[in-house]
């Protein structure tokens, strides 16, 4: 999970389609997903582990997630944020628990299980009081992630979501590409002179 969080570091353009199966209209939207991993000495580890009665020594760290407007960069709303702590299985690092400060479906601290399949697909299962959330996430390339999820209530599936996420270049990335293009233009101009 530590490697997965680190590979996910940065800002992603999230394109999603949400299908409500309970007579609501479907939704489609874009947003930015910002992911910032941290180590196990972060203060969030202690507070979330204590809230869920988990020994913090078992944590390897975690990540902060923000969903923000892709039009108003940097405008963050804590209602669209989460902190997730990784507690891997001691015998099998491909399995473990994720501790989340506030659940996606029910707004309370929540414990999820995770497992990585042989092909790298991550499956996260979260059991709430009245429903189960299942999410799968994988990298198509270093620059593209896919996520699918469902919320299953006692009377069946209530919602499914499909997301394609594209890594956004940083300002430093854009400046480096621009400088490289200028160097190519200068060298091409000097050859033609």
Secondary structure, DSSP 8 states (H G I E B T S, - for coil): -HHHHHHT-EEEEEEEEEEESSS---EEEEEEEEEEEE-TTSHHHHHHHHHTT--GGG--EEEEEEEE-SSSTT---GGGEEEEEEEE-SS-TTEEEEEESS-SSSSS-EEEEEEE-TTS-EEEEEE-SSEEEEEEEEEEETTEEEEEEEEEETTEEEEEEEEEEEE---HHHHHHHHHHHHHHHHHHHHHH-
